[in-house]
Amino acid sequence: MKLSQGVEWGLHCVVLLARLPADTVVRRADLADYHGLAEPVLAKHLHSLTRAGLLHAAPGPKGGYRLGRPAADITVLDVVEAIDGTSQLFVCTEIRQRGSGALSPEQCARPCLINAAMGEAERAWRDSLRAVTIAGLAARIPTPVTTTESA
């Protein structure tokens, strides 16, 4: 499985915002600069996080981003799904019914064992990410955050 780089970017931005006072708003350009990211690409990911309710976008010249809800209520899975979507990672195409070794439809009445194993692994992965909160990550980062932006 491979996640997009937007997931990494989004997680770092959300964790950074979680480490700041709740009323602090950080401009998109400052988030990009802080992490050394391309601002136009980061904008797309911040928009996805805002659309999912994980961030709040404050408009205007002193606008920027802050968390859309408490960091303890945002999970790593929330960020992953906001950026990369909620689609199943593995999609069974029933190849066991094709080719020279094809099984009959009657032999395929039960779900494919490979599909079942992949589904179980994905559920475990999602459950694991759902158990990690942004507040938990933010509390474990040892370096202080410095920012000159606040509203």
Secondary structure as UniProt FT lines:
FT   HELIX           5..18
FT   TURN            22..23
FT   HELIX           28..35
FT   HELIX           39..51
FT   TURN            52..53
FT   STRAND          55..58
FT   TURN            61..62
FT   STRAND          64..67
FT   HELIX           71..73
FT   HELIX           76..84
FT   HELIX           95..97
FT   TURN            100..101
FT   HELIX           105..108
FT   HELIX           113..130
FT   HELIX           134..140
//
